[in-house]
Amino acid sequence: LSLWEDRWGSDAVEGTLSSRFSGVIRRAYENTGKQAVVLIDEYDKPLLQAILNEPLLEEYRSILKAFYEVLKSSDRYLRFVFLTGVTKFAQVSVFSDLNQLNDISRDYDYNTLCGITKAELIETFTPEIFRLATVEKLTFEETVLSLEKRYDGYHFCEDTAVGLFN
């Protein structure tokens, strides 16, 4: 929040984390005339880390809930909100104030969005794959096959031909 406030400004009356977050979103919109995009990567990580510590889990849940409440109240300033995570925490009411959530994790139109396909792996990481092949004393093709055996095959939707590297 401090970095965003350095860029978009702050207000002394914003004393809570959620009011600061709300202020940043609003000022970003006011300064640019464009709605903000919010990406929350691995929203579930704090909850997973505290899953066996009930007091800490409750504290994290409360903090996250306050942030997510801001997303609803700031709707007019937001173009898009994207949350990623591997676990659905419906039972901890973190998202109870959000409506119109669209879970795309099993949507065929987006089934390769949250992973790396074989084609993307080769296109993006060819130099690294060649280096790994050299270290492992394998050919490029053998290295890709080894990576496929170890990391490929995740499917968000049933009956999809393309597996994702995870």
Backbone torsions as a table, in degrees:
resi	resn	phi	psi	omega
1	LEU	NA	-38.7	-178.8
2	SER	-60.7	-42.1	179.2
3	LEU	-64.2	-42.2	179.0
4	TRP	-66.8	-37.9	178.6
5	GLU	-66.7	-34.1	174.5
6	ASP	-59.7	-37.1	-177.9
7	ARG	-82.3	-44.1	-171.0
8	TRP	-105.6	-5.8	179.7
9	GLY	96.1	167.8	179.5
10	SER	-142.1	170.4	179.4
11	ASP	-135.3	131.1	-175.9
12	ALA	-58.8	-27.7	-179.1
13	VAL	-75.6	-10.5	179.3
14	GLU	-85.3	88.5	-173.7
15	GLY	-96.0	-16.1	-179.1
16	THR	-104.1	161.9	177.6
17	LEU	-60.2	-42.6	-177.5
18	SER	-68.3	-37.9	178.8
19	SER	-70.1	-32.8	176.1
20	ARG	-66.1	-43.8	179.2
21	PHE	-62.1	-44.8	178.4
22	SER	-60.6	-43.3	179.3
23	GLY	-63.3	-40.7	178.6
24	VAL	-61.9	-46.6	-179.7
25	ILE	-60.5	-47.2	-178.7
26	ARG	-62.5	-47.0	-178.6
27	ARG	-67.1	-34.7	176.1
28	ALA	-60.3	-42.8	177.0
29	TYR	-64.6	-47.0	-177.9
30	GLU	-63.5	-35.5	-178.7
31	ASN	-78.8	-27.2	-176.4
32	THR	-108.7	-22.6	-173.7
33	GLY	76.5	5.7	-179.7
34	LYS	-118.3	144.6	177.6
35	GLN	-69.3	148.5	-178.4
36	ALA	-82.8	155.9	171.2
37	VAL	-114.0	130.9	-179.7
38	VAL	-115.2	125.1	175.2
39	LEU	-115.4	120.8	175.8
40	ILE	-115.3	104.5	-177.4
41	ASP	-91.4	132.4	179.1
42	GLU	56.8	52.0	179.7
43	TYR	-54.7	-26.7	-174.1
44	ASP	-87.6	-7.5	-174.8
45	LYS	-58.0	-48.8	178.8
46	PRO	-60.6	-37.7	-179.9
47	LEU	-67.1	-41.5	178.3
48	LEU	-65.3	-37.7	-179.8
49	GLN	-68.4	-24.4	-176.2
50	ALA	-109.2	11.5	-171.1
51	ILE	-57.4	-30.4	-178.8
52	LEU	-97.2	2.6	-179.7
53	ASN	-119.6	91.4	-171.8
54	GLU	-56.2	-44.4	178.7
55	PRO	-63.4	-41.4	178.9
56	LEU	-67.9	-40.1	177.6
57	LEU	-59.4	-43.0	179.3
58	GLU	-64.9	-39.8	178.2
59	GLU	-63.2	-47.7	178.6
60	TYR	-61.9	-43.0	-179.3
61	ARG	-59.6	-43.2	-179.9
62	SER	-63.6	-43.3	179.0
63	ILE	-64.3	-47.7	-179.3
64	LEU	-63.3	-41.9	179.1
65	LYS	-58.1	-41.3	178.8
66	ALA	-62.4	-39.5	178.0
67	PHE	-67.3	-43.1	-177.5
68	TYR	-69.8	-29.6	174.2
69	GLU	-59.9	-35.8	178.8
70	VAL	-60.8	-37.9	-178.3
71	LEU	-61.5	-38.5	178.5
72	LYS	-70.0	-46.1	-177.0
73	SER	-72.1	-17.4	-179.5
74	SER	-101.7	16.0	-173.3
75	ASP	-49.4	-41.3	-176.8
76	ARG	-67.5	-18.1	179.7
77	TYR	-97.8	-0.3	-173.6
78	LEU	-113.0	131.9	175.5
79	ARG	-87.5	-39.5	-169.7
80	PHE	-161.6	139.5	173.7
81	VAL	-128.2	129.8	-177.9
82	PHE	-129.0	121.4	178.8
83	LEU	-115.0	135.3	174.2
84	THR	-118.3	152.0	176.8
85	GLY	177.7	161.3	-177.4
86	VAL	-99.6	-10.6	-175.8
87	THR	-124.7	140.1	175.2
88	LYS	-95.0	120.8	-179.6
89	PHE	-106.1	61.9	179.8
90	ALA	-68.5	-29.4	-173.3
91	GLN	-78.0	-14.7	-175.5
92	VAL	-99.8	8.6	174.6
93	SER	53.4	29.1	176.6
94	VAL	-64.5	-36.0	-174.9
95	PHE	-101.9	13.7	-172.8
96	SER	-60.2	-26.0	-179.3
97	ASP	-90.4	-5.7	177.9
98	LEU	-94.3	137.5	172.4
99	ASN	-123.7	170.5	179.9
100	GLN	62.0	31.5	173.0
101	LEU	-71.5	137.6	179.0
102	ASN	-117.5	104.6	179.6
103	ASP	-79.5	108.0	-177.3
104	ILE	-96.3	5.6	-174.1
105	SER	-62.2	-25.4	179.0
106	ARG	-118.1	24.7	-179.7
107	ASP	-94.5	121.8	-176.6
108	TYR	-57.1	-31.1	-179.9
109	ASP	-65.6	-21.5	-175.8
110	TYR	-121.7	17.1	-170.0
111	ASN	-65.9	-12.8	176.6
112	THR	-112.7	10.3	-176.7
113	LEU	-68.8	-40.5	-172.4
114	CYS	-105.7	55.9	177.9
115	GLY	-179.9	-174.3	-179.2
116	ILE	-122.4	123.9	176.0
117	THR	-78.5	166.3	178.1
118	LYS	-59.8	-43.3	-179.8
119	ALA	-61.4	-42.9	179.1
120	GLU	-66.9	-37.4	178.2
121	LEU	-60.4	-48.7	-178.7
122	ILE	-67.2	-43.6	-179.1
123	GLU	-63.0	-38.8	-174.1
124	THR	-89.5	-36.6	-169.7
125	PHE	-114.8	21.5	-179.2
126	THR	-54.0	-47.0	179.3
127	PRO	-60.0	-40.4	179.7
128	GLU	-68.3	-37.3	178.1
129	ILE	-65.7	-40.6	176.1
130	PHE	-61.3	-42.5	178.8
131	ARG	-63.5	-43.6	177.8
132	LEU	-62.5	-40.7	178.4
133	ALA	-60.4	-42.0	179.2
134	THR	-62.7	-46.9	-179.6
135	VAL	-63.2	-41.2	-177.4
136	GLU	-84.6	-3.0	-178.4
137	LYS	57.1	48.2	178.2
138	LEU	-125.7	165.6	171.5
139	THR	-79.2	167.5	176.7
140	PHE	-57.5	-47.0	-177.7
141	GLU	-62.9	-41.0	178.2
142	GLU	-64.7	-35.8	179.4
143	THR	-67.9	-43.9	177.0
144	VAL	-61.4	-43.1	178.3
145	LEU	-61.1	-41.7	177.4
146	SER	-62.6	-42.5	177.0
147	LEU	-63.7	-39.6	178.3
148	GLU	-62.2	-44.2	-179.3
149	LYS	-62.9	-35.6	-175.7
150	ARG	-85.5	-39.7	-168.9
151	TYR	-120.7	-9.7	-173.5
152	ASP	-91.1	163.0	169.8
153	GLY	113.3	0.7	179.3
154	TYR	-77.2	132.5	180.0
155	HIS	-129.2	126.3	175.7
156	PHE	-79.1	-29.2	-179.1
157	CYS	-119.7	144.9	177.0
158	GLU	-68.1	151.4	174.3
159	ASP	61.2	32.4	173.3
160	THR	-99.6	141.8	-176.9
161	ALA	-78.1	-29.0	-174.3
162	VAL	-91.8	119.8	174.9
163	GLY	-90.5	152.9	-179.9
164	LEU	-108.3	144.2	172.7
165	PHE	-78.8	134.9	180.0
166	ASN	-123.5	NA	NA
